[in-house]
């Protein structure tokens, strides 16, 4: 597969065994592993946490990503980007790289407007904040991807492409719909039931990359990346 393949790890600390402290520890270890081996984006998707807990976890994740980047075994990316699920306020407060917007959330344009306003205020106090946020959008139809592109999203995550074992009732969109979605003018990443065995079919359909929880969280990331990118 292509070396330029984009990879997006979506976190779920509740899938790890143990108490909350152990789950948080395991999650941060996995985030460090992903950054060290060249995963492009990580979405902190811990929706059950309070604002304070999420901010604390995000700050620690950003610190760990920075440290892991110095030990990176891959020449790309130079820095893994952390996106916060839905919470623009937390992303701004922690100087994360951007936000992942679920379907029917605020628009990418609204995120960028809020970001620009807060970044201007921070510039006065000399605080560091990314000037242009990354804005990913969850999409479930080609039409939603087209809308995300027109709203200036950075990239779209199209799901579920395949049937998922834990949610068999969710109707998969399939490769034909993914192919249609990939005609949009932004990169489209495939999500939902993606494995090492079917990832190539997503790329052949036009996907710019792969997004996943289990693929990264339940496997050795170096091995996954070697099989996906071929190095």
C-alpha positions in Angstrom: 0.0 0.0 0.0 1.0 3.6 -0.4 3.5 5.3 2.0 1.3 8.4 1.8 -1.6 6.6 3.4 -3.1 8.7 6.2 -3.7 6.9 9.5 -6.1 8.0 12.2 -6.2 6.4 15.6 -9.5 7.0 17.5 -9.2 6.3 21.2 -11.4 4.3 23.6 -9.8 3.9 27.0 -12.9 2.0 28.3 -11.9 -0.9 26.1 -8.8 -1.5 28.2 -9.0 -3.7 31.3 -8.6 -2.5 34.9 -9.6 0.5 36.9 -9.7 4.1 35.6 -6.1 4.7 36.5 -4.9 1.6 34.6 -7.1 2.4 31.6 -5.7 6.0 31.4 -2.2 4.6 31.7 -2.7 2.1 28.9 -4.3 4.7 26.7 -1.4 7.1 27.1 1.0 4.2 26.3 -0.9 3.5 23.1 -0.9 7.2 22.2 2.9 7.3 22.6 3.2 4.2 20.5 1.1 5.7 17.8 3.1 8.9 17.7 6.4 7.1 17.8 5.6 5.0 14.7 4.1 7.8 12.6 0.3 7.8 12.9 -0.9 11.1 11.4 -3.8 11.9 13.6 -5.2 10.8 17.0 -8.7 11.6 18.0 -9.2 11.8 21.8 -12.7 10.4 21.9 -13.4 10.0 25.6 -16.9 11.4 25.7 -17.8 10.3 29.2 -15.1 12.5 30.9 -15.9 15.8 32.5 -14.4 19.0 31.0 -11.6 19.0 33.6 -10.8 15.3 33.2 -10.7 15.7 29.4 -8.5 18.7 29.6 -6.1 16.9 31.9 -6.0 13.9 29.6 -5.5 16.0 26.5 -2.6 18.0 28.1 -0.9 14.7 29.1 -1.5 13.2 25.6 0.0 16.3 23.9 3.1 16.2 26.2 3.5 12.5 25.4 3.1 13.0 21.7 5.8 15.6 21.8 8.2 13.3 23.6 7.4 10.4 21.4 8.0 12.5 18.3 11.7 12.8 19.3 11.9 9.0 19.3 9.9 8.5 16.1 10.9 5.5 14.0 9.1 7.0 10.9 10.1 10.1 8.9 6.4 11.1 8.6 4.7 12.8 10.2 7.1 15.1 12.1 4.4 15.5 14.7 1.3 13.5 15.3 -1.8 15.8 15.5 -4.2 15.4 18.4 -7.8 16.2 17.7 -10.5 16.5 20.4 -13.9 14.9 19.8 -16.6 17.6 19.5 -15.1 19.9 22.2 -13.7 23.0 20.5 -13.3 24.6 24.0 -11.1 21.8 25.2 -9.0 21.8 22.0 -8.4 25.5 22.4 -7.7 25.3 26.1 -5.1 22.6 25.6 -3.6 23.9 22.3 -4.6 20.7 20.5 -4.2 20.6 16.7 -8.0 20.6 16.1 -11.4 19.1 16.5 -13.3 16.1 15.3 -16.9 16.9 14.7 -19.6 14.2 14.9 -22.4 14.3 12.4 -25.0 17.0 13.1 -22.5 18.9 15.3 -21.5 22.5 14.7 -20.0 23.3 11.3 -16.3 23.5 10.5 -16.8 27.2 9.7 -18.0 27.8 13.3 -15.0 26.0 14.7 -12.7 28.1 12.6 -14.4 31.3 13.6 -14.2 30.4 17.3 -10.6 29.4 16.9 -9.6 32.6 15.1 -11.2 34.7 17.9 -9.5 32.8 20.7 -6.2 32.7 18.8 -6.2 36.5 18.5 -6.8 36.9 22.2 -4.0 34.4 23.0 -1.6 36.3 20.7 -1.9 39.3 23.0 -0.8 37.2 26.0 1.9 35.4 24.0 0.3 32.0 24.5 1.0 29.4 21.9 -2.0 28.2 19.9 -2.3 26.7 16.4 -3.5 29.4 14.0 -5.4 27.1 11.7 -7.2 24.1 13.3 -7.6 20.7 11.7 -11.3 20.0 11.5 -12.3 16.4 10.8 -16.0 15.6 10.2 -17.8 12.2 10.6 -19.9 11.5 7.5 -22.3 8.7 6.6 -23.2 9.4 3.0 -21.5 10.9 0.0 -23.7 14.0 0.3 -22.5 14.6 3.8 -18.9 14.5 2.6 -19.7 17.0 -0.1 -21.3 19.2 2.5 -18.2 18.9 4.8 -16.0 19.9 1.9 -18.1 23.0 1.2 -17.9 23.9 4.8 -14.1 23.9 4.8 -13.5 20.6 6.7 -9.9 19.4 6.6 -10.9 15.8 5.9 -13.9 13.5 6.3 -14.2 10.2 8.1 -16.7 8.0 6.2 -18.4 5.3 8.2 -19.3 2.5 8.6 -17.8 1.1 5.4 -18.0 -2.5 6.6 -20.2 -4.4 9.1 -18.8 -4.1 12.7 -18.9 -7.1 15.0 -20.0 -5.1 18.0 -22.8 -3.3 16.2 -24.2 -5.7 13.6 -27.4 -3.7 13.4 -25.6 -0.7 11.9 -26.0 -0.8 8.1 -22.6 -0.6 6.4 -22.3 2.0 3.6 -20.1 -0.3 1.5 -17.3 0.4 -1.0 -19.5 1.9 -3.7 -20.7 4.6 -1.4 -17.1 5.2 -0.2 -16.0 5.5 -3.8 -18.7 8.2 -4.4 -17.7 10.0 -1.2 -14.1 10.1 -2.3 -15.0 12.3 -5.3 -15.2 15.2 -2.9 -12.4 17.8 -2.8 -11.1 16.8 0.6 -9.4 13.6 1.8 -11.7 10.9 2.9 -10.7 8.3 5.5 -12.5 4.9 5.7 -13.8 3.8 9.1 -15.9 1.0 10.4 -14.9 -2.7 10.3 -11.6 -1.9 8.5 -9.0 -4.6 8.9 -5.6 -5.3 7.5 -7.3 -7.7 5.1 -9.8 -5.2 3.7 -7.9 -1.9 3.9 -6.6 -2.2 0.4 -10.1 -2.3 -1.0 -10.8 1.0 0.7 -7.7 2.6 -1.0 -8.8 1.2 -4.3 -12.2 2.9 -3.8 -10.3 6.2 -3.4 -9.8 6.6 0.3 -6.9 8.7 1.4 -6.4 6.7 4.5 -7.8 4.5 7.3 -9.4 5.5 10.6 -9.9 2.9 13.4 -10.1 2.2 17.0 -9.5 -1.6 17.4 -7.0 -1.9 14.5 -4.6 0.4 16.4 -5.6 -0.2 20.0 -5.6 -4.0 19.9 -2.5 -4.6 17.8 1.2 -3.7 17.7 1.1 -0.4 15.8 4.5 -0.9 14.2 3.3 -4.1 12.6 0.0 -2.5 11.5 1.8 0.4 9.9 4.4 -1.9 8.2 1.5 -3.9 6.6 -0.5 -0.8 5.6 2.4 1.4 4.4 4.8 -1.2 3.4 7.8 0.0 5.5 
